[in-house]
Amino acid sequence: MRLEYLLSHLTQVLFCPTITEEIEVTGIEYDSRQVKPGNVFCAIPGEHFDGHDFIQQAIDRGCCAVVSEKPLDAAVPLIHVEDSRLAMAELSNPFYDFPAERMQVIGVTASNGKTTTSFMIDNILSAHLNRTGLIGTVVVKDGPNVVDAGLTTPHSRDLFQILHNMANNGCSHVTMEVSSAGLELHRVEGIDFNIGTFNNLSREHIDFHGTFENYWRHKSSFIKRLSDQATAVLNADDEMVASLQQQTAASSITYSLKGNPASVTIRDLDLSTGRGRFVLDIRDPLPAQSIPIELKVLGLHNVYNATVAVIVGLLCQVPVPVIQRALGRFGGVERRFELIYDGPYKIIDDHFANAGNIDITLETLKMMDYRQLVLLVAIRGNRGPTVNRENAETIIKWLDKLDLKELIVTESLGCVGENDAVSPDEKKAFLSVLDQEGVKYKLVQPLEDAIDMSLKNIGSGDVMLLAGCQGMDCAAHIILPKIAEELPENQQKQVLELLTNRVAGSS
């Protein structure tokens, strides 16, 4: 593909030298170590490294042109742009022949539940269609191939390459998690989403975006930028999310559990076992009908997630019985209110990431039937004091409602690496809130010791919640073998089976 053609798609060029010869581009690259002859190198400023420092290395490896935010002298054409991340998206899209235009693209954003909702949608679509794609935090599926994911929303070059593979592999629909970081860093620039969903909003990624207002600005831009040919699926129970109906050209379908005016209402909800049973009443603009839903997965949040998945399924013309069967068989996603042991007592594993996630997790537990709750909480490392203070404050709100007399708190020593270790400031922020409110807790620094203490406190009919993001990732690998060794040999295999292909905590 000719360089001149690709450069014609850039929208924010400050300077571009006259291209006097036909230059064939063999690829787009942002890692100087991976540059091959004929590649365009996009110099991107990053958290730890600045691609501008490696321009010469890219030239030495044979790049045919450089995209830079700095005006520099170079032995190859150097295109000076305002934002090299945006430029990389604008170059990658035509290089990969505008792949999103060849498929139906569904984007899923939320503070909590993007992964589970995306998996639910893909399960429904896969049950009816020949080949579908999925891009998210856990895996990337390009039709026949499934690989572990890296970033929630990949870099734009990688994303367009994945979409290109999907289109070539015959995928008709692709479901994609859309993160706030992906939006701010222009990773989905140029993709015209057919359906965009926004499930909920809470304080998250403040360390990345700086302020909640900045986080909301980027998060909401996903819905605001949908075209008048798209459909926005919005949670009417979240005031800020619902307000986007008036701020987008897309047509809107709303849903509600709490009696707010909506296109889809959730009624007759039963969460006594943790597994949601409910009825969806569908109104205009979708065909009017009532759809009973029974979920295999636990949690109030999954009632909301499943409602979004049903709406998307209906928009994609999937028959109702297919939708019902797909959701009834869906086993969930690791560490998303995941039931990892269901014996005399239950053990639920949840990533408990932020205040919004904690609220809906504990609200689900309030609606379940059990004797007592054992709550093991991991302080969240490498997320700053603010997140930990807010997490502790949110937990406290639920203590009386859940009749919870004591917490077991851990720093997850022995199970987290340097990137997720709890700092003294994070520990102080979390525990000081508990101390100020007179909350009784036991601090057990090693995760394994904290799990041993929790097991001593649990009895028949109880529920244990393993609560924590990163810090609790390997808890299942610790607790299930301890449970299994107390069981007859013929029951051990069933308990340990969950660990066979488990990603969380496996490294």
RODO-2510 file (C-alpha; in nm, 4 decimals, decimal comma):
residues 507
     n   res          X          Y          Z
     1     m     0,0000     0,0000     0,0000
     2     r     0,1400     0,3385    -0,0985
     3     l     0,2510     0,5839     0,1676
     4     e     0,0875     0,8766    -0,0101
     5     y    -0,2528     0,7033     0,0051
     6     l    -0,2208     0,6320     0,3778
     7     l    -0,1082     0,9870     0,4571
     8     s    -0,4180     1,1245     0,2829
     9     h    -0,6253     0,9885     0,5754
    10     l    -0,4436     1,1925     0,8424
    11     t    -0,6488     1,4767     0,9902
    12     q    -0,4008     1,6654     1,2090
    13     v    -0,0756     1,7014     1,0156
    14     l     0,1487     1,9922     1,1181
    15     f     0,4091     1,9229     0,8508
    16     c     0,4529     1,6582     0,5862
    17     p     0,7416     1,6635     0,3390
    18     t     0,6664     1,6316    -0,0288
    19     i     0,6720     1,2622    -0,1248
    20     t     0,8476     1,2593    -0,4628
    21     e     0,8617     0,8826    -0,5122
    22     e     0,6222     0,5931    -0,4756
    23     i     0,6896     0,4357    -0,1357
    24     e     0,5288     0,0991    -0,0625
    25     v     0,4314     0,0509     0,3012
    26     t     0,4621    -0,3010     0,4401
    27     g     0,3113    -0,2354     0,7836
    28     i     0,2473     0,0062     1,0705
    29     e     0,4617    -0,0295     1,3841
    30     y     0,4882     0,1447     1,7224
    31     d     0,7630    -0,0738     1,8785
    32     s     1,1008     0,0143     1,7280
    33     r     1,2293    -0,3351     1,8087
    34     q     0,9677    -0,4875     1,5802
    35     v     1,0180    -0,2560     1,2822
    36     k     1,0684    -0,4305     0,9481
    37     p     1,1794    -0,2774     0,6168
    38     g     0,9018    -0,0684     0,4665
    39     n     0,7134    -0,0109     0,7933
    40     v     0,5808     0,3273     0,9017
    41     f     0,7034     0,3870     1,2568
    42     c     0,4648     0,5765     1,4866
    43     a     0,6566     0,7353     1,7755
    44     i     0,4192     0,7167     2,0724
    45     p     0,4855     0,8691     2,4142
    46     g     0,4167     0,6046     2,6801
    47     e     0,4030     0,5686     3,0569
    48     h     0,7533     0,4253     3,0837
    49     f     0,9142     0,4886     2,7434
    50     d     0,8833     0,7510     2,4726
    51     g     0,8856     0,6201     2,1172
    52     h     1,0530     0,9430     2,0041
    53     d     1,3703     0,8238     2,1766
    54     f     1,3821     0,5235     1,9437
    55     i     1,3236     0,6874     1,6054
    56     q     1,6815     0,6309     1,4957
    57     q     1,6566     0,2632     1,5886
    58     a     1,3443     0,2355     1,3724
    59     i     1,5238     0,4054     1,0830
    60     d     1,8222     0,1724     1,1223
    61     r     1,5830    -0,1229     1,0991
    62     g     1,4473     0,0019     0,7666
    63     c     1,1311     0,1998     0,8336
    64     c     1,0122     0,3975     0,5306
    65     a     0,8628     0,6904     0,7230
    66     v     0,8183     0,8201     1,0772
    67     v     0,5122     0,9739     1,2434
    68     s     0,6202     1,2042     1,5260
    69     e     0,4816     1,4633     1,7643
    70     k     0,8197     1,6394     1,7510
    71     p     0,9707     1,8180     1,4487
    72     l     1,2968     1,6298     1,3952
    73     d     1,5465     1,5804     1,1153
    74     a     1,5399     1,2266     0,9809
    75     a     1,6810     1,0291     0,6909
    76     v     1,3291     0,9200     0,5922
    77     p     1,0085     1,1244     0,5521
    78     l     0,9022     1,2483     0,8969
    79     i     0,5371     1,3422     0,9329
    80     h     0,4886     1,5873     1,2186
    81     v     0,1437     1,5454     1,3815
    82     e    -0,0380     1,6763     1,6875
    83     d    -0,1124     1,3283     1,8277
    84     s     0,0763     1,0236     1,7056
    85     r    -0,1720     0,7816     1,8680
    86     l    -0,4558     0,9340     1,6677
    87     a    -0,2380     0,9264     1,3571
    88     m    -0,1603     0,5570     1,4093
    89     a    -0,5333     0,4785     1,4159
    90     e    -0,5932     0,6873     1,1035
    91     l    -0,3127     0,5032     0,9215
    92     s    -0,3995     0,1545     1,0461
    93     n    -0,7638     0,1655     0,9443
    94     p    -0,7017     0,2113     0,5685
    95     f    -0,3918    -0,0102     0,5788
    96     y    -0,6139    -0,2982     0,6950
    97     d    -0,8855    -0,2019     0,4441
    98     f    -1,1383    -0,0561     0,6905
    99     p    -1,2199    -0,3968     0,8449
   100     a    -1,4961    -0,2805     1,0829
   101     e    -1,7070    -0,1775     0,7848
   102     r    -1,7290    -0,5426     0,6815
   103     m    -1,8901    -0,6575     1,0098
   104     q    -2,1501    -0,5581     1,2677
   105     v    -1,9525    -0,4094     1,5590
   106     i    -2,0903    -0,4039     1,9140
   107     g    -1,9031    -0,1955     2,1702
   108     v    -1,9507    -0,2511     2,5435
   109     t    -1,8444     0,0052     2,8007
   110     a    -1,9068     0,0351     3,1763
   111     s    -1,7150     0,0884     3,4961
   112     n    -1,8012    -0,2694     3,5910
   113     g    -1,9194    -0,5684     3,3907
   114     k    -1,7693    -0,5049     3,0461
   115     t    -1,6071    -0,8469     3,0311
   116     t    -1,9064    -1,0508     3,1459
   117     t    -2,1482    -0,8578     2,9259
   118     s    -1,9212    -0,9056     2,6237
   119     f    -1,8958    -1,2798     2,6897
   120     m    -2,2746    -1,3066     2,7299
   121     i    -2,3339    -1,1239     2,4023
   122     d    -2,0820    -1,3395     2,2186
   123     n    -2,2380    -1,6564     2,3623
   124     i    -2,5769    -1,5493     2,2284
   125     l    -2,4426    -1,4494     1,8864
   126     s    -2,2267    -1,7630     1,8570
   127     a    -2,5303    -1,9820     1,9245
   128     h    -2,7058    -1,8400     1,6172
   129     l    -2,4370    -1,7232     1,3756
   130     n    -2,1610    -1,9064     1,1955
   131     r    -1,8580    -1,7103     1,3179
   132     t    -1,8240    -1,4244     1,5644
   133     g    -1,5388    -1,2211     1,7073
   134     l    -1,4673    -1,1123     2,0642
   135     i    -1,2133    -0,8581     2,1905
   136     g    -1,1729    -0,8029     2,5618
   137     t    -0,9805    -0,8199     2,8843
   138     v    -0,9601    -1,1998     2,8989
   139     v    -0,9422    -1,3287     2,5410
   140     v    -0,9428    -1,2289     2,1765
   141     k    -1,1400    -1,4556     1,9422
   142     d    -1,1066    -1,3927     1,5692
   143     g    -1,3502    -1,6630     1,4644
   144     p    -1,1661    -1,9964     1,4758
   145     n    -0,8803    -1,8858     1,7025
   146     v    -0,8860    -1,7834     2,0690
   147     v    -0,5822    -1,6305     2,2412
   148     d    -0,5190    -1,4613     2,5751
   149     a    -0,5739    -1,0870     2,5632
   150     g    -0,3274    -0,8170     2,6588
   151     l    -0,4967    -0,4800     2,6964
   152     t    -0,8736    -0,4439     2,7448
   153     t    -0,8813    -0,2324     2,4290
   154     p    -0,5733    -0,3094     2,2153
   155     h    -0,3543    -0,0415     2,0559
   156     s    -0,5188     0,0816     1,7368
   157     r    -0,2706    -0,0928     1,5036
   158     d    -0,3294    -0,4240     1,6829
   159     l    -0,7049    -0,3669     1,6952
   160     f    -0,7384    -0,3048     1,3217
   161     q    -0,5181    -0,6059     1,2514
   162     i    -0,7449    -0,8222     1,4701
   163     l    -1,0565    -0,6863     1,2996
   164     h    -0,8960    -0,7536     0,9601
   165     n    -0,8352    -1,1174     1,0603
   166     m    -1,1930    -1,1482     1,1843
   167     a    -1,3374    -1,0161     0,8599
   168     n    -1,1134    -1,2443     0,6545
   169     n    -1,2143    -1,5401     0,8738
   170     g    -1,5802    -1,4824     0,7965
   171     c    -1,6948    -1,3190     1,1207
   172     s    -2,0223    -1,1356     1,0726
   173     h    -2,0365    -0,9770     1,4205
   174     v    -1,7715    -0,8694     1,6708
   175     t    -1,8229    -0,7756     2,0345
   176     m    -1,5604    -0,5467     2,1835
   177     e    -1,4900    -0,4085     2,5292
   178     v    -1,4297    -0,0353     2,5060
   179     s    -1,2259     0,1019     2,7947
   180     s    -1,1930     0,4634     2,9036
   181     a    -0,8176     0,4399     2,8428
   182     g    -0,8843     0,3061     2,4943
   183     l    -1,1079     0,6049     2,4254
   184     e    -0,8658     0,8640     2,5621
   185     l    -0,5749     0,7086     2,3708
   186     h    -0,7664     0,6947     2,0383
   187     r    -0,7495     0,3165     2,0140
   188     v    -1,0997     0,2843     1,8627
   189     e    -1,0733     0,5937     1,6433
   190     g    -1,2384     0,5384     1,3061
   191     i    -1,4637     0,2484     1,4090
   192     d    -1,8331     0,3124     1,3411
   193     f    -2,0026     0,0981     1,6047
   194     n    -2,3415    -0,0424     1,5087
   195     i    -2,4401    -0,0905     1,8730
   196     g    -2,2903     0,0786     2,1780
   197     t    -2,3847    -0,0220     2,5337
   198     f    -2,3170     0,1666     2,8578
   199     n    -2,4031    -0,0405     3,1646
   200     n    -2,3013     0,1651     3,4683
   201     l    -2,0704     0,4349     3,5978
   202     s    -1,8640     0,4564     3,9159
   203     r    -1,5313     0,6076     4,0174
   204     e    -1,2589     0,4070     3,8437
   205     h    -0,9169     0,4636     3,6833
   206     i    -0,8805     0,8001     3,8558
   207     d    -0,5066     0,7319     3,8705
   208     f    -0,5001     0,7221     3,4879
   209     h    -0,7448     1,0010     3,4008
   210     g    -0,6607     1,2373     3,6871
   211     t    -1,0181     1,3296     3,7824
   212     f    -1,3604     1,1697     3,7764
   213     e    -1,4764     1,4453     3,5412
   214     n    -1,2039     1,3539     3,2935
   215     y    -1,2912     0,9849     3,3281
   216     w    -1,6589     1,0610     3,2545
   217     r    -1,5692     1,2845     2,9609
   218     h    -1,3819     1,0055     2,7864
   219     k    -1,6224     0,7309     2,8919
   220     s    -1,9300     0,9187     2,7721
   221     s    -1,7640     1,0120     2,4426
   222     f    -1,8227     0,6552     2,3259
   223     i    -2,2008     0,7033     2,3237
   224     k    -2,1910     1,0687     2,2195
   225     r    -1,9965     0,9816     1,9045
   226     l    -2,2260     0,7038     1,7816
   227     s    -2,3789     0,7801     1,4435
   228     d    -2,7475     0,8224     1,3646
   229     q    -2,7345     0,4727     1,2138
   230     a    -2,6310     0,3160     1,5461
   231     t    -2,8227     0,2071     1,8558
   232     a    -2,7238     0,2998     2,2115
   233     v    -2,8261     0,0597     2,4906
   234     l    -2,8346     0,2557     2,8181
   235     n    -2,9052     0,1808     3,1836
   236     a    -3,1998     0,3970     3,2914
   237     d    -3,1179     0,3244     3,6585
   238     d    -2,7896     0,5158     3,6299
   239     e    -2,8696     0,8850     3,6085
   240     m    -2,5530     0,9906     3,4278
   241     v    -2,5686     0,7027     3,1805
   242     a    -2,9378     0,7671     3,1122
   243     s    -2,8637     1,1352     3,0405
   244     l    -2,6720     1,0305     2,7298
   245     q    -3,0013     0,9666     2,5472
   246     q    -3,0163     1,3405     2,4804
   247     q    -2,6487     1,3645     2,3862
   248     t    -2,6169     1,1170     2,1008
   249     a    -2,7378     1,0956     1,7439
   250     a    -2,7954     0,7215     1,7901
   251     s    -3,1381     0,5799     1,8637
   252     s    -3,1653     0,4654     2,2271
   253     i    -3,2971     0,1576     2,4028
   254     t    -3,3061     0,1850     2,7810
   255     y    -3,3550    -0,0766     3,0539
   256     s    -3,4517    -0,0583     3,4207
   257     l    -3,4953    -0,2768     3,7267
   258     k    -3,5935     0,0070     3,9602
   259     g    -3,9089     0,1303     3,7898
   260     n    -3,7577     0,4111     3,5844
   261     p    -3,9192     0,4768     3,2448
   262     a    -3,7464     0,2431     2,9988
   263     s    -3,7859     0,0417     2,6793
   264     v    -3,7103    -0,2790     2,8723
   265     t    -3,8128    -0,3390     3,2329
   266     i    -3,6964    -0,6162     3,4647
   267     r    -3,9623    -0,7698     3,6918
   268     d    -4,0256    -1,0689     3,9189
   269     l    -3,6578    -1,0885     4,0126
   270     d    -3,5593    -1,3848     4,2331
   271     l    -3,2007    -1,3921     4,3624
   272     s    -3,2538    -1,6180     4,6635
   273     t    -3,0029    -1,8736     4,5333
   274     g    -2,7753    -1,6053     4,3884
   275     r    -2,8738    -1,7104     4,0372
   276     g    -3,1058    -1,4592     3,8778
   277     r    -3,4529    -1,5537     3,7589
   278     f    -3,6565    -1,2690     3,6116
   279     v    -3,8825    -1,1532     3,3303
   280     l    -3,8012    -0,8854     3,0737
   281     d    -4,0920    -0,6814     2,9441
   282     i    -3,9920    -0,5473     2,6035
   283     r    -4,1531    -0,2396     2,4506
   284     d    -4,1036    -0,0097     2,1535
   285     p    -3,8736     0,0256     1,9603
   286     l    -3,8231    -0,3520     1,9922
   287     p    -4,1150    -0,5904     1,9238
   288     a    -4,3351    -0,5989     2,2360
   289     q    -4,3061    -0,9243     2,4316
   290     s    -4,2208    -1,0712     2,7728
   291     i    -3,9142    -1,2970     2,8005
   292     p    -3,8436    -1,5168     3,1062
   293     i    -3,4715    -1,5508     3,1792
   294     e    -3,2924    -1,7968     3,4089
   295     l    -2,9200    -1,7500     3,4658
   296     k    -2,6580    -2,0023     3,5657
   297     v    -2,4258    -1,7287     3,6927
   298     l    -2,4660    -1,5489     4,0246
   299     g    -2,5227    -1,1848     4,1019
   300     l    -2,7486    -0,8843     4,0706
   301     h    -2,4952    -0,7291     3,8349
   302     n    -2,5423    -1,0245     3,6003
   303     v    -2,9138    -0,9478     3,5821
   304     y    -2,8182    -0,6100     3,4357
   305     n    -2,5445    -0,7627     3,2187
   306     a    -2,7817    -1,0287     3,0847
   307     t    -3,0474    -0,7683     3,0080
   308     v    -2,7991    -0,5830     2,7882
   309     a    -2,7054    -0,9113     2,6185
   310     v    -3,0724    -0,9916     2,5500
   311     i    -3,1300    -0,6478     2,3961
   312     v    -2,8233    -0,6855     2,1726
   313     g    -2,9361    -1,0346     2,0731
   314     l    -3,2776    -0,9019     1,9734
   315     l    -3,1194    -0,6160     1,7765
   316     c    -2,9092    -0,8767     1,5915
   317     q    -3,2218    -1,0820     1,5086
   318     v    -3,1340    -1,3793     1,7304
   319     p    -3,4483    -1,5856     1,8099
   320     v    -3,5685    -1,5604     2,1710
   321     p    -3,5325    -1,9360     2,2492
   322     v    -3,1696    -1,9217     2,1341
   323     i    -3,1061    -1,6231     2,3628
   324     q    -3,2671    -1,7998     2,6587
   325     r    -3,0662    -2,1189     2,6097
   326     a    -2,7381    -1,9325     2,5624
   327     l    -2,7796    -1,7351     2,8849
   328     g    -2,8995    -2,0429     3,0747
   329     r    -2,5783    -2,2248     2,9824
   330     f    -2,3388    -1,9337     3,0293
   331     g    -2,0984    -2,0259     3,3096
   332     g    -1,9537    -1,6831     3,3730
   333     v    -1,6110    -1,5223     3,3706
   334     e    -1,3339    -1,5785     3,6201
   335     r    -1,3456    -1,3658     3,9346
   336     r    -1,6735    -1,1922     3,8419
   337     f    -1,8932    -1,3026     4,1340
   338     e    -1,7827    -1,6535     4,0424
   339     l    -1,9133    -1,9481     4,2441
   340     i    -1,5992    -2,1592     4,2829
   341     y    -1,7277    -2,4030     4,5471
   342     d    -2,0838    -2,5157     4,6141
   343     g    -2,0861    -2,7693     4,8941
   344     p    -2,2086    -2,7469     5,2532
   345     y    -2,1131    -2,3807     5,2177
   346     k    -2,0535    -2,1578     4,9149
   347     i    -1,7357    -1,9732     4,8139
   348     i    -1,7723    -1,6803     4,5765
   349     d    -1,4713    -1,5172     4,4098
   350     d    -1,5095    -1,1527     4,3079
   351     h    -1,2648    -0,8874     4,1869
   352     f    -1,4196    -0,6162     4,4123
   353     a    -1,2422    -0,3447     4,2159
   354     n    -1,4146    -0,0200     4,3041
   355     a    -1,7045     0,1332     4,4935
   356     g    -1,9598     0,0604     4,2211
   357     n    -1,8512    -0,3014     4,1912
   358     i    -1,8523    -0,3439     4,5698
   359     d    -2,2006    -0,1945     4,6022
   360     i    -2,3613    -0,4289     4,3523
   361     t    -2,1711    -0,7335     4,4829
   362     l    -2,2820    -0,6756     4,8414
   363     e    -2,6341    -0,5870     4,7299
   364     t    -2,6513    -0,9281     4,5629
   365     l    -2,5391    -1,0970     4,8852
   366     k    -2,8114    -0,9091     5,0721
   367     m    -3,0684    -1,0723     4,8418
   368     m    -2,9311    -1,4258     4,8882
   369     d    -3,0303    -1,6796     5,1517
   370     y    -2,7475    -1,8031     5,3780
   371     r    -2,6636    -1,8436     5,7479
   372     q    -2,3707    -1,6031     5,7785
   373     l    -2,1195    -1,4235     5,5556
   374     v    -1,7427    -1,4571     5,5892
   375     l    -1,5791    -1,1633     5,4097
   376     l    -1,2087    -1,1776     5,3206
   377     v    -1,0959    -0,8489     5,1656
   378     a    -0,7677    -0,7763     4,9893
   379     i    -0,6412    -0,4189     5,0075
   380     r    -0,5875    -0,3019     4,6489
   381     g    -0,2220    -0,2475     4,5632
   382     n    -0,0842     0,0042     4,3141
   383     r    -0,4142     0,1912     4,2810
   384     g    -0,3450     0,4718     4,5294
   385     p    -0,4921     0,5754     4,8662
   386     t    -0,8083     0,7296     4,7161
   387     v    -0,9390     0,4044     4,5688
   388     n    -0,8663     0,2161     4,8905
   389     r    -1,0312     0,4807     5,1066
   390     e    -1,3435     0,4746     4,8887
   391     n    -1,3496     0,0940     4,8862
   392     a    -1,3371     0,0813     5,2663
   393     e    -1,6100     0,3451     5,2979
   394     t    -1,8318     0,1464     5,0622
   395     i    -1,7821    -0,1784     5,2538
   396     i    -1,8763    -0,0056     5,5799
   397     k    -2,2135     0,0985     5,4368
   398     w    -2,3096    -0,2677     5,4067
   399     l    -2,1893    -0,4110     5,7381
   400     d    -2,5166    -0,3663     5,9264
   401     k    -2,7283    -0,4655     5,6264
   402     l    -2,5329    -0,7922     5,5992
   403     d    -2,5121    -0,8422     5,9780
   404     l    -2,1349    -0,8634     5,9391
   405     k    -1,9519    -0,8311     6,2704
   406     e    -1,5910    -0,8662     6,1567
   407     l    -1,3757    -0,8485     5,8441
   408     i    -1,0636    -1,0407     5,7594
   409     v    -0,8263    -0,8094     5,5725
   410     t    -0,5103    -0,9086     5,3857
   411     e    -0,2263    -0,7447     5,1977
   412     s    -0,1947    -1,0673     4,9927
   413     l     0,1713    -1,1149     5,0773
   414     g     0,3176    -1,4149     4,8997
   415     c     0,0769    -1,3816     4,6080
   416     v     0,1312    -1,0398     4,4512
   417     g     0,4331    -0,9127     4,2648
   418     e     0,5919    -0,5711     4,2790
   419     n     0,3313    -0,4191     4,0435
   420     d     0,0416    -0,5032     4,2752
   421     a     0,2047    -0,4752     4,6182
   422     v     0,0194    -0,2686     4,8769
   423     s     0,2037     0,0512     4,9693
   424     p     0,2079     0,1860     5,3266
   425     d    -0,0136     0,4766     5,2157
   426     e    -0,2699     0,2411     5,0589
   427     k    -0,2763     0,0246     5,3706
   428     k    -0,3152     0,3291     5,5936
   429     a    -0,5954     0,4711     5,3780
   430     f    -0,7969     0,1489     5,3930
   431     l    -0,7449     0,0659     5,7595
   432     s    -0,7858     0,4221     5,8881
   433     v    -1,1426     0,4272     5,7559
   434     l    -1,2187     0,1044     5,9412
   435     d    -1,0551     0,2370     6,2579
   436     q    -1,2442     0,5665     6,2463
   437     e    -1,5759     0,3823     6,2212
   438     g    -1,4844     0,1309     6,4914
   439     v    -1,5080    -0,1651     6,2540
   440     k    -1,3726    -0,4886     6,3961
   441     y    -1,1224    -0,6579     6,1669
   442     k    -0,8254    -0,8905     6,1654
   443     l    -0,5295    -0,7970     5,9463
   444     v    -0,3512    -1,1054     5,8146
   445     q    -0,0759    -1,0100     5,5751
   446     p    -0,0041    -1,3391     5,3884
   447     l    -0,3002    -1,4408     5,1736
   448     e    -0,2673    -1,8089     5,2563
   449     d    -0,2844    -1,7390     5,6305
   450     a    -0,5878    -1,5163     5,5760
   451     i    -0,7577    -1,7974     5,3837
   452     d    -0,6794    -2,0452     5,6642
   453     m    -0,8413    -1,8102     5,9155
   454     s    -1,1461    -1,7670     5,6937
   455     l    -1,1931    -2,1422     5,6577
   456     k    -1,1908    -2,1804     6,0361
   457     n    -1,4813    -1,9364     6,0578
   458     i    -1,7084    -2,0976     5,7984
   459     g    -1,9821    -2,3521     5,8585
   460     s    -2,2692    -2,5256     5,6860
   461     g    -2,5059    -2,2878     5,5101
   462     d    -2,2522    -2,0017     5,5089
   463     v    -2,1126    -1,7972     5,2224
   464     m    -1,7488    -1,6868     5,1938
   465     l    -1,6612    -1,3978     4,9657
   466     l    -1,3036    -1,3765     4,8376
   467     a    -1,3001    -1,0054     4,7609
   468     g    -1,0174    -0,8210     4,5941
   469     c    -0,8687    -0,7116     4,2647
   470     q    -0,5225    -0,8537     4,1766
   471     g    -0,4578    -0,9296     4,5437
   472     m    -0,7091    -1,2147     4,5425
   473     d    -0,6290    -1,3508     4,1949
   474     c    -0,4579    -1,6652     4,3212
   475     a    -0,6989    -1,7320     4,6103
   476     a    -0,8828    -2,0096     4,4260
   477     h    -0,5537    -2,1920     4,3724
   478     i    -0,4934    -2,1809     4,7473
   479     i    -0,8378    -2,2493     4,8904
   480     l    -0,9699    -2,5257     4,6635
   481     p    -0,6841    -2,7723     4,7310
   482     k    -0,7351    -2,7109     5,1054
   483     i    -1,1029    -2,7976     5,0703
   484     a    -1,0330    -3,0965     4,8459
   485     e    -0,7879    -3,2596     5,0854
   486     e    -1,0646    -3,2827     5,3463
   487     l    -1,3014    -3,4586     5,1051
   488     p    -1,3283    -3,8240     4,9951
   489     e    -1,1055    -3,9032     4,6988
   490     n    -1,3992    -3,9418     4,4590
   491     q    -1,5038    -3,5792     4,5260
   492     q    -1,1615    -3,4171     4,5051
   493     k    -1,1375    -3,4161     4,1262
   494     q    -1,4643    -3,2272     4,0884
   495     v    -1,3528    -2,9538     4,3308
   496     l    -1,0130    -2,9135     4,1632
   497     e    -1,1459    -2,9248     3,8068
   498     l    -1,2075    -2,5488     3,8088
   499     l    -0,8324    -2,4875     3,8354
   500     t    -0,7443    -2,6858     3,5228
   501     n    -0,7554    -2,3994     3,2724
   502     r    -0,7824    -2,1093     3,5153
   503     v    -0,6060    -1,7924     3,4033
   504     a    -0,6338    -1,5819     3,7215
   505     g    -0,3463    -1,6519     3,9568
   506     s    -0,1923    -1,9187     3,7348
   507     s     0,1423    -1,7426     3,6816
***
